[in-house]
Amino acid sequence: LADKDILKTVLSSDIDKLRQTFETVSVDDFSASIDTIMNARRVYVLGARTCFSIANFLGFYLNLISLDVRLITTNSASETFEQIFDINENDVVIAISYPRYSRRTMNAVKFAHDKKSKIIAITDSEISPIVKYSDHKLIAHSDMSNFVDSLVAPLSIINALIVALVMRNREKVTENFNALENIWDEYRVYEKPIEKDE
């Protein structure tokens, strides 16, 4: 395939996954997930291998919303359990798992479930191994037939979670961002866009 054909094929495939997710994702589970996160003492975010990138994205924004967030790293089985050993029924785990399903993710979810923690699963199907331990499931389609995993649909679900949580915490989020903007300006954290000549 020519480069332009690859581009169109991949974009078209991603659009199809978003459409499938739009038609099948449970709005009730989505709303219940927001309530669960809002009421949690602590929010653990878990995603291994390719899923870690979007878990990190979610953890970054949940932290800005002022939730007590722990991003679980899965470099080793022992490290994973060290990070969640004190989890309890007041906590929630947002677990992101796609084929090939990580055993470390599965074991962490089972441990959290045994500790009575709430589990929100973001995964690809009802037969995903973490679904049976989840309180709420957000099914976002993905096509793992290619070498590169497509995580467009789960990232879209994560974006929706973030937006919904921001709307629930609007005053606090506005306060946080105003304070951060002042800090970013004072310490010149970001570069300003280059102004074009008229």
C-alpha positions in Angstrom: 0.0 0.0 0.0 1.1 3.6 -0.7 1.6 5.9 2.3 -1.6 7.8 1.5 -3.6 4.5 1.4 -2.1 3.4 4.7 -3.1 6.7 6.3 -6.7 6.5 5.0 -7.0 2.8 5.9 -5.9 3.3 9.5 -8.0 6.4 10.0 -11.0 4.7 8.6 -10.5 1.6 10.8 -10.2 3.9 13.9 -13.4 5.7 12.9 -15.1 2.3 12.7 -13.9 1.4 16.2 -15.2 4.6 17.6 -18.6 4.1 15.9 -18.8 0.6 17.3 -18.0 1.8 20.8 -20.5 4.7 20.5 -23.2 2.2 19.7 -22.4 -0.4 22.4 -20.9 1.3 25.4 -23.1 1.3 28.5 -24.2 4.8 29.5 -25.4 3.4 32.9 -22.0 1.9 33.5 -20.4 5.2 32.5 -22.5 7.2 34.9 -22.0 4.7 37.7 -18.2 4.8 37.1 -18.2 8.6 37.6 -20.2 8.2 40.8 -17.8 5.5 42.0 -14.7 7.6 41.3 -16.2 10.7 43.0 -17.0 8.8 46.1 -13.7 6.9 46.4 -11.1 7.5 49.1 -8.3 6.8 46.6 -8.2 6.1 42.8 -5.8 3.5 41.5 -5.1 3.5 37.8 -3.7 0.4 36.3 -2.6 -0.5 32.7 0.3 -2.7 31.6 2.4 -2.7 28.5 0.8 -0.7 25.7 -2.1 0.2 28.1 0.3 2.0 30.4 0.5 5.1 28.1 -3.3 5.8 28.3 -3.3 4.8 32.0 -0.6 7.5 32.5 -2.7 10.0 30.5 -5.7 9.3 32.8 -3.7 9.5 36.0 -2.2 12.9 34.9 -5.6 14.5 34.5 -7.2 12.9 37.5 -4.4 14.4 39.6 -5.2 17.8 38.2 -8.8 17.4 39.3 -7.5 16.9 42.9 -8.4 13.3 43.3 -6.1 11.1 45.4 -4.6 9.2 42.5 -2.1 6.4 42.4 -0.7 5.3 39.0 0.3 1.7 39.4 3.5 0.6 37.7 3.8 -3.0 36.6 7.6 -3.4 36.2 7.5 -6.5 38.4 4.8 -8.5 40.2 6.2 -7.6 43.6 6.2 -3.9 42.8 2.6 -4.0 41.8 1.4 -5.6 45.0 3.6 -3.2 47.1 1.7 -0.3 45.6 -1.8 -1.7 46.3 -1.3 -3.8 49.5 -3.3 -1.3 51.6 -6.2 -1.0 49.2 -9.7 -1.4 50.7 -13.4 -1.1 50.1 -13.3 2.7 50.0 -11.0 2.7 47.0 -11.5 2.2 43.3 -9.3 0.6 40.6 -9.6 1.7 37.0 -8.1 -1.2 35.1 -7.3 -0.9 31.4 -6.6 -4.2 29.7 -6.5 -5.2 26.1 -5.2 -8.4 24.3 -2.8 -9.8 24.9 -4.2 -9.5 28.4 -1.5 -8.8 31.0 -1.4 -11.4 33.8 0.0 -8.7 36.2 -3.1 -6.6 35.5 -5.3 -9.6 36.1 -3.6 -10.5 39.3 -3.8 -6.9 40.6 -7.5 -6.7 39.8 -8.2 -10.0 41.5 -6.3 -8.8 44.6 -8.2 -5.5 44.7 -11.5 -7.4 44.2 -10.6 -9.7 47.1 -10.0 -6.6 49.2 -13.5 -5.4 48.4 -12.3 -2.5 46.3 -14.5 -1.3 43.4 -13.3 -2.1 40.0 -13.9 -0.2 36.8 -12.8 -2.2 33.7 -11.9 -0.5 30.5 -11.4 -3.3 28.0 -12.4 -4.7 24.6 -15.1 -7.2 25.2 -17.4 -9.0 27.7 -15.0 -12.0 27.6 -12.0 -10.0 28.8 -10.7 -11.7 31.9 -11.0 -8.6 34.1 -14.7 -8.2 33.4 -15.8 -10.9 35.9 -14.2 -9.0 38.7 -15.5 -5.6 37.7 -18.3 -3.6 39.2 -18.6 -1.4 36.1 -17.3 -2.2 32.6 -16.7 0.3 29.8 -16.3 -1.7 26.6 -14.2 0.1 24.0 -13.5 -1.7 20.8 -10.0 -2.3 19.5 -8.5 -4.3 16.6 -5.4 -6.2 17.7 -4.9 -7.9 14.3 -2.3 -5.4 13.3 1.2 -5.1 14.7 0.4 -1.7 16.3 -2.5 -1.9 18.9 -5.2 0.7 18.2 -6.2 2.4 21.5 -8.3 5.2 19.9 -11.6 4.0 21.4 -10.4 3.4 24.9 -8.7 6.8 24.9 -12.0 8.4 23.8 -13.7 6.7 26.7 -11.0 8.0 29.0 -11.5 11.5 27.6 -15.2 11.3 28.4 -14.4 10.2 32.0 -12.1 13.1 32.4 -14.6 15.7 31.0 -17.4 14.3 33.2 -15.3 14.4 36.3 -14.2 18.0 35.5 -17.9 19.0 35.2 -18.6 17.5 38.6 -15.6 19.4 40.1 -15.8 22.5 38.0 -15.1 25.1 40.8 -12.1 23.1 42.2 -10.7 22.4 38.7 -10.9 26.1 37.8 -9.2 27.1 41.0 -6.4 24.5 40.4 -5.8 25.6 36.8 -5.7 29.3 37.7 -3.0 28.5 40.3 -1.1 26.3 37.9 -1.2 28.9 35.1 0.5 31.4 37.5 3.1 28.8 38.5 3.7 27.9 34.8 4.1 31.5 33.9 6.4 32.3 36.8 8.7 29.4 36.1 8.4 29.6 32.4 7.3 25.9 32.1 5.9 26.3 28.6 7.1 28.0 25.5 4.6 30.5 23.9 3.5 29.9 20.3 5.6 31.7 17.6 3.9 34.7 16.3 3.5 34.9 12.6 4.5 38.1 10.7 1.5 40.0 9.4 
